[in-house]
Amino acid sequence: MKLSPAVIFFLFVQFLSGQTQDKVDFIHADVFIEPIPVENRINGSVTYHFNVIEDVGSFFLDAVNLEFSNVSLDGAQVDYDYNGKRITIKNQMKEGGSHIVSLDYVAQPKQTVYFLGWDDAVRNNEQVWTQGQGKYTSYWLPSFDDMTEKVEFDIKITLKEDYTVIANGNLIKKVALPDSNGHVWQFDMEEPMSSYLVGFAIGDYIKKTIESSSGIPIELYYEPKDSLKVEPTYRYTKHIFDFLQEEISVPYPWQNYKQVPVQDFLYAGMENTTCTIFSNQYVIDSTAFADKNYVNVNAHELAHQWFGNLVTETSSEHHWLHEGFATFYAYLSEKDIFGEDYFYWRLLETAEALRNFSEEDQGEALRDPNAGSLTFYEKGAWALVMLQEKVGKEVFKRGVRNYLDKFAFKNVTIPNFINELEKASGTDLADFEALWLENPDFPFDEAILFLKEKNTSIKTYFKLNKQIAQQPDSAEVILARNWSTLSSIQLKENLILNHGTVLSSQFLSKIIASGDVKTRQAVILSLNKIPAELRADIEGLLRDKSYTTIEATLYRLWTDFPESRIKYLNTTDGIVGFPNKNIRLLWLTLALVTPEYNPGKNAVYFEELSSYTGAEHHFETRMIAFQYLNNIGGFTDTVLKNLVESCSHHVWHFKKSARTILNDFLQSDENTERIKRIYPLLSQEEKQYLEKTIGE
């Protein structure tokens, strides 16, 4: 078959994009960068030391939209080709030679490096941070999108501002700049890593340093305003570190460990080698800990220091070796902290989510490189739970240790891991692979059978649900007969969530009086309407030790008992809630739509609620504020400007939600004209987006 020129060109481009270079081996990198935050720019240079494995006429580095001012090989200027994505350096080099390539460049990255809060003259939450997951470090550092190229990266960062700089490795030198309040920060790594794990963060931080039982320094960073939240945020950190070293049975492979919370992070956290960056929505107080804490993310990102960083997948087909393992060991950490009941109920929750996903979308195999997070994380963790059950805990532990020891600082595939487990167990794992790694469906029946065998409370849960399904009119009789014998909080919580709407006020009142935080919470979450005879008990939940409970209780009471709205608003005035300000935002909205409540303060309340749509606030806070203001018809020109700005935000799901709200708003001609009137207030990018959206 004859191919057209267009097809030939397409295949050539595909060949180049998939090109690997196995004739050179990069060993060490000296990275020098100077962020210029007010210009969203990085001035940089990097020097790589590499060895030639076979005679070669060229080599390349991935580099996206960089501007090069100097490229030299072994100290001499050298020819190169650059297509905006990859720089190719042409030079004949003999097998066995060692060389040095140096590149000077400027980067203005559209992604991967995020500059927040530098566009005004007020010092307030200015930050710079990176997120290079997968292959995106090449947006600010000429490097390697291929995860199989592992290099020891040493980083020197010059910042002409008085902020803290954090990066991979040990801080070995901090030198004051003579002409500014800034410093040069020099960091040293001791072992190689894939370049997507190179990261740094800049901000107004203080650190608290603790030490693992094995002597590894653990640096816990926080902003000065959050000094009272350090303990609940980082609660159990040393416990998790010590537990994972013992459970994995391979020493922590790096010289230190750091954790840094940042504003508007794209995900929960990212496991840059020695330097986890995570969302500051996990910077919490002790009340928030009951409903939203950092423990799972803390353990997950730390586990990645072994699974992903020490041993790294060769390609996304083997992504289970990263996310499934980190999720599994995070669950084991929670089991060690919160108990077996917590662990098995967490697995039940994920099993039900995976079953629903399999039924709705026909599922995904763990070997599918295009699978989603639910598959790689939760189905991946389940696969390891069942593998450990199949071969036995000690054999599993030995196999994992052998796997990590054999492939330390190397790249791995799923067969590499399975082979080590087969050796350790003397078992053929082909059936396990077929059921758990290659099967697109989630083996729900096998999972539930396992949970019933392992956990008495889950077995009881299914038994009682079956009885109630057979006798739906006897739900309370069945639960009352068994309630005093139930010791599991998770069991009681889930039974209430399932059947609370058919339980009497007398029964629910006893539960509120005797239950723990989660059981009381389940009562208010299960009710569609509060019975009058339960009102006093529910009113007591406005002072409960749970922001989730308080939020749900305030809304339910305000709705069901309008004559007491002033009392409920007075009781909850001043409560902020989670870092996203969930309770305060609800309170402001309810205050505004309660005409009899402090009418003289409506302007103050509205101004505060509107202010939370501004870019200085976290995107979760902004999203809630937009939704409430939309519901009450409160879109001023300033709010609309903030909404349009949000439509270009770097967090895609926030951007998507903002665009949906804006599109709904633009359904009327009157609103379209309102948007047009604020054009002079918008940036060029925002104007272009609006013109495209409106169709002009």
N, C-alpha and C positions, 0 to 999 in steps of 0.2 A: 504494500500500500504506500502510495506517495504522500508525503506530508507537506502541507502548505507552509510557506515561510513563517506565517503567524504561529502555527503549531510548533515549528522548530524553535522559534524564539522563546515561546512559552516553556518548552521543555528545557531549554538552555538556562532560563531564569530559575526554573525549579531545581535544576542540577546545582546551580551556584548557591541557592538558598539552603540546600541540604548538604553542601560541601563540608567535609571535615578535613582536618590536616593532621595526619598521623606521622609526618616526617620531621616535625619539630616538637619539642617538649618544653613548654614554658615552666620555669622553676620558681622565680621570685619576681615580685613587683614592688618598686618604690613609687608610691602615689603621692603627688603633691597637689593640693587643691586650695583655692581661695574662693569661698562663696562670697558673692556680692548680692546679699539678699534683696536690697531695694531695687535691683535690676533683674531679679530672677535669673542670675547668671553665675557660672562657675568658671574661673580661670584655672586651668589645670595643666599638669604635665605628668607623664608616667614613664618609667624606665623598666623594661622587662629584660630579665636574663633568661636565655633559652639555649637548649642544646639541639643540635641537628642529628636526627636519628638516621636519615638516609639523604643522599644528595638531593638537593631541592633548589628550584629556581625562583620560588616566591613563597610568601606566607601572608596571613591576613589577621586582622583584628576586627571584631564587630564594633561599630561606632556609628550611632544614629544621630544625624543632623549636627555633627560637630564641625567646628571651623579650625582647621589645622594651620599653624604658623611655622612649624618646624618638625621635620621628621628625619631622624638620623639613625644610621646603623653602624655600630662600633665607632662612634664619634664622627662619622662623615655623613654629609647630606646624601639622601638616597631618593631615587625615583619611586613614585607610588601612584596608584590609581585609587580614586575614591568616588563611590556612587551614592553617597548619602547614608548608606547603611553599613558599608564594610570598606575598610582601607586595606588595600593589597600592596605589599612592599616587594619589589622585584629585585632579586639579587641571587647570583649563583653561590651556593654554599655547600661545602663538602661534608660528608658523613663524619660525625665525631667532633665537629667544631662547637665551640661555645661562643655566643654572641650577645650583644646588648642592643636593643632598639629603644629609642627615646622619642616621645611625641609631645609637642606642646599644642594646646588646643583651647578653645572656648566652647562652653556648652550653655545653651539656654533650653533646658529640657522641658518638653510639654507634659511629661509624666516622669515617674520614678523619683524625682527630687521635688519636694513640695515646700514652697516658701509661704508661710502664713503670718499675717499680721504686720507686714513691713510697709504697708502702703499708707501709713499715716505717721504723724510725728509723736504719737503717744506710745509710751512703753507699756504694752499690754498684750501679753501672750504671744510675743513674736517667737516663731519656731522655724526651723528647717529640719526636714527629716526625709529619709529615703524609704522606698519600698520596691525592691528589685526582684520580687518573687518570679521564678521561672527563667527569664532571660532579658531583664530590662536594665541591668546595670550599665549596659552599653549606651544608654541615653546620656550618661554623664561621665563615663570612664571608658576609654577604649579597652575592650576586654573580650569575653568569650561567652556567646550565647549558648554554646555547647557545654553542658554540665560535666562532661568527662574531662575537661581541661582544668586541673586543680593547681593552684598557685598559692604561694605564701605571700599575702598582701600586707605590706607595711604602709601605713598612711600617715601623712603629715598634713595638718589642716591649719591654714592661716585665717584668722577671723579678726577683723578690725573693729570688733564690737565686744562689749563686756558681757559675754554669755558663756555658759558651760558647753563644751564640745565633748561628745561621746562617740566612740567608734570601736571597731573590732580590736581585740587584743589588749595588751598592757599599755597604759599611759606611762611612757618612760621619760618624757620631758615636756615641760610647759614653760615657754620662754615669753616674757612680756615684750610687746612691740614698742619701740621707742617713740613712735609718732602717733599712738592711739591708745585706747583703753583695752585693746585686744591682746591676743597671745598667739603663739604658734604651739599647736598641740601635736605631739608626736606619739604614734601608737605602733606597737610591735606585735606581730603575730609570730607564733613559733611553728605552726604546721600549715600545710596547704589546704585550700578550700575552693569550691566552685565560686565563680565571680558573682553569681546572683545572691550570694550570702554576704557580700561586702555591703556595709551600711554605716550610716552615721546619723546623729541627731544633735541639734543645737537648740538651746533654750535657756530659760531662767530656772536652773535646777540646783537643788541641794541633794547630797547623797548620804545615805546611811549604809555603812559597810558591816556586814556580818560574815561569818565564816562557816563553811560546812564542817562536818566532823572529820573530813579528810584534809582539811586545811585550805580548801579553795575559797578565795575571796569572792563574796557575792555583793555587788553594789546595787543598792535600791535607790533609784532616783525619784524625786518628787519636786513639785513647785512649792515655793515658800508658803503660799496660801493654803496648801494642803498638809501642813505639818501634823494636824490632828488626825489625818486619815491614813498616815503611813502604816500604823499597826494593822487596822482592818484590811487595808488594801493588800499588804504583803503577808498577811497572816498565813502561817504554815510554810513559808518559803524554805526555811532551813529543813523542816521536816520532809518536805517534798524532795529536796535535793538529796538528803541522806537516804531516803527511801528508794529513789530511783537508782542511785549508785549500788545499793544493796540488791535491789530486785533485778536490775539488768546484769549485775555482777561483772561489769567492765568499768574501770575507773573513768570518771569524767575526763574527756579527752583534751580539754583546752586549759589555758592557764588561769582564766578567771571567768566570771559571769556577771552580766549587767542586765538590768531591766529598766526601760525608759517609757513612761506614758506620754503620748503626744495627742494633739488636737486633730480631730477629723481624720483619724487613721482609716484606711480603706477596709480593714478587716479587724478581727479581734486582736490578733498579734502576728508578728513575723519573727522567725527564729534566726536572724542574722547571727553568724558565728560569734559566740561569746557575748552578743549584744541584742537581746530581744527588745523590739519596739512594739508597744501595745497601745490600744485605745485608752484614752484617759477617762472613758466612761466606766472603767473598772476602778477608778480611784474613788473609794467609797467610805462611808462611815459605818459604824457597827450596826446600825439599824438596817442599812441596805444589805449588809452581809447575808441576812436571812434569805433574800430573794435573788440577789445579783452580786456574786463575788468573783474574784479573780482566780480562785483555786484551780478550776479546771483548765483555764487558759494558761495559767502559770505552769502547771505540770505538763501540758501539751507542748508548749514552746520549749521547755527545758528538755523534754524527751527527744525533741528534734535535734538536740546537740549531738546525740548518738545516731538517731534514725533520720537521715537527711543530710546532716553535716559531716559526721564521721564517715558514714557510708552513704553514698549518693546514687540515686537511680541513674541509669544510662539514658532513659527516655520516659515519657509519660505513660507508656504501657506498664511501667513498673512503679507507678505512683503509690500503690498500696504500701510499698516499703517505706514511704515517708508518712503519709497521713493516717493510714490504718494503724501503724505502730505507735505514732504519737498519741492518737486517740485512745488506744488500748492501754498504754501505760499511764495516761492521765486518769482513766477510769480506775486503774489499780491504785493510783495515789489517793483518789477520793475514797476508795474502799478502805484503805488503811487509815484515813482520817475520820470519815463519817460512818464507817461500818458496812457490814455485808448487805444489810437491808437496802441501804442507799444505792449500793452498787447494782444489785440485781433489779431493783425497780427502775434504775436508769437504763439498764439493758432492755427491760420490757418496753419502756417508752420508745427507744430507738427501733426495736423490733416492729412495733406497731406502725411507726412512721415508714419503715422500709417496706412493710407489707402493703400499705396504702400506695406507696410509690410504685411498687411492682404491679399492682392491680390497675392503676391509672395510666402508667406510662410504659408498661411491659418490662420494666426493670432494666438494669445495666450490669454487665459483668465487671468484676474487679480488674480483669485484664484489658478492659476497653479503655484506650488512651483518652477517649472523649467523654468518659463518665463524669458525673457531677460530684459535688462535695458530699452529698448524702451517701453516695456509694463509696467513695474513697475513704471517708472518715468513719461513718457508722457501720456500714457493711464490712469495711476493712477491719474495724475493731472486733466485730462479731466473729469474723473468720479466725482471728487470733485467739479469741476466747474458746472457740470450738477446737482449734488445733491444740491448744494447751490441755483441754479436756481429753482429747484423743490420745496424746502421747504421754501425758502426765506432767505435773508442774516441774519437777526436778529435771526431767529429760528436756522439756521445753527450754528451761533456763540454760542448760548446758549447750543446747543447739544454738540459741541466740548468742551466747558468749563466744562460741566457736566462729559463728558467722561474723560477728563484729571484729574479733581478733584477726581473722583471716583477711578481711577486706577493709581494714582500717585505712582511712584516707584514700580510698579507691572508689570505683563505681561498681554498681551491682545490678543484677537482674533478679527477678523472682526465682528462676531456677537456681541461682546461687544460694538463696535462702533455703529453698525446699531441699536441696541436696544436703545442706548441713543438718537440717532437721531429720532427714531420712537416715543419715549416718548416726546421729545421736540416738535415735529411737529404734533403729533396725527395722523400720516400717516403711512400706511402700505407700506414699501419700497421693497416688494418682486419683483415688476416689475422693479424697479431700479436695484436691485441685478442681476436679470436675464439678463438685457440688458447690464449693464456696468461691472459687476464683473464676471459673468459666461459665457458670450458670447465671443467666441474666436475672432470674427470679431470686427472691430472698426465701430461704428455706424456713418459713415461719413456723411450721408444725414442729420441726426439729428444735428450733429455738425455744418455743414454749414448753416443750417436753423437758428440755434442759433446765429451764427456769423453775418449773414445778418441782423437779427433783432436787434442785439446789436450795430453794428458798420456800420455807413453810408458809410465809405470809402471802406469797404470790399464788401458791397452791390453794390457800384458803380463799383468796380473791376470786379465782375462777370458779371455785365451788359455790361461793355465795352468789355470785352473779348468775350462775346457772340456775340456782334455786329461785332467785328473784324473777328470772326470765320465765320460769315455769309457773310461778305464782305472783304475777306483778302486783296484785292487790294486797299481797302480804309482805311487801318489801320491808316496812318498818318492823313488823313482827319478827321477820327473819334476822334483821340487823340487831334489834334489841335483845334477842335471845343470845346472840353471840358477842355483843359489843364488849362486855366486861372481860372477855377472855382474849381480846385482840390487843397485842402489845406493840404491834408495828404502826408507827406514825404514818408511814407511806400507805399502808393498807387502809387505815381509817380515812386518810385524806382522799384517796381514790374512790373509795366507796361513797363518800359524801358527794364528791364531784359528779359521780354517776347517778346518784339517787336522791340528792338533796331536795329536789323539787317535790318529791312525794312524801317527805318526812314531816311529821307534825312539829309545830312550834315548840311543844314541850320537849320533844326529843332533841331538837336542834339547840334549844336553850341549855340543856345538860351538856351537850358537846362543847358549846362555847365556853361554858364555865369550867370544864375539866380538860379541854384539849390544849395542845401546844399551838404555836404560831401558825403552822401550816394547816392544822385541822380547823382552827378558827377561820383561817383564810378561805378554806374550801367551802365553808358555810356561805359566806357572802358571795363568793364567785358562782355558787350553784343556784342562787336565788334569782328568779326573774322579777319578783316583787316581794317586798318584805311584809310579812303578815303583821297586823297591828299588835298582836300579842307578843311578837318577838322584837318589837321596836326598841325597847329599853336595852335588851342584850346587844343588839346591833349597834346602838349608839355608843356603847362602850368600846367598840372596835375602832372608833375614831382616834383613840389613844393607844392603839396596839403597836407592838414593836415590829411593824412591817409596813413599808411604804406602798406595797401592792395592795395590802388589805385596806389601808387608810384611803387610798385613791378610789378603790371600788366601793367602799362604804360611804364616802362622801357623796359620790354620784348617785348611788342607790337611794340614800336617805333624802337627798335634795329632791330627787324625782318623785319619790313615793309619799313624802310628807311635806308638801309645800308650805304649810303653815309654820313650820319650824326651820325654815331655810336660814333665817338670820342666826339662830343658835348654832346651826351646823357650820356656817361660815365663820362665826366668831371662834368656834372651837378649833378650827384648822388654820386660821390665819397665821402666817409666818412659817408654816411647814413647807419646805422646798421639795423634799423627796429625793429621788435618785439624781445622779449627775445631770440627767436630761431635764430636771425640774418638773417632773410629771405632775406632782401634786400642786405646785404653785401655779402652773399653767392652767390646770383644771379650775383651781380656786378663782383665779382672775376672771376666767370665762363665766363661771357661775355667778360671781359677784356682779359682773356687767349685765347679765340677763336676769338679775333679781332686782326689780325696780325699787323695792322698799329698802334695799341694803345700801347704806351710806351713799345716797345719790349724789352728794356733794363731792365724792371722790371718784366718780366715774371717769373723769378725764385722766386722773392719775393712774387708775387701774388700766385704762385703755393704752396709755402711753407705755406702761411697763410691759403689757402683753405684746404690743407692737414692737417694742425694742428687741424682743427675743427672736425676731426674724432677721436681725442683723448678722453680718458675716463674722463678727467677733465671737458669736456663740456657736456651740457644737451643732452639727447638722441635725442631730436627733431633736434637740431643743427647738431648732428652727422649724423642723417639719411639723412638730406638734403645734407650735404657734400658728403656722400657716393654716393648718387644718381647722383649728378653733376659730381663727379670724374669718376664714371662709364660711364656716357654719353660721356665724353671727353677722355676716355681711360687713366685716370690718376692714376691708382692703383700702387703706389710704394710698396716696401716691408713693409715700416712702415704703410701705409694705409691698406695693406692686414692684417698685424698683428692686427691692430685695428678692422678690420672687423671680423676676427676670434674671437677676444675677445668679440665683440658685440653679437656673436651667443650664448653666455651664460649669457646675461644680465638679470637682475631681472624683467625688464618690458617686458611682454610677446610679445606685438605687435611690439616693437622695435626688440626684439630677432627674431621674425618670419620674419620681413622684412630683417634683416641682413642675415639670413639663405637663404632667397630667392635670394638675390643678390649674395651671395657666391656660391650657387648651379648653378646659371646661369654662373658665372665666370668659374666654373670648367667644363663646357661643352667641353672645348678644352684640348687636351693633353698637350699643351704648358703651359697653365695656371695651370694645375694640377702639373706640374713639378715646376713651380714657387712657388706654395704653399708649396711643399715638401722642397724646399730650405730654407724656413723660419722656419722650425721645431725647430731648436735650440733656437729660440727666444720665443717659446711658453711655456705656463705652461703645466703641465701634463694633466689637465682637457681639455685644448684646443687641445692638441695632440690627446687625446682619441676621442674627438668629430670629428676631421678631419679624423682620421683613419676610424671611422664609416661612415662618409659622403662619403669618397673616396672609401670605400669598401675594405680596407686593414686591 
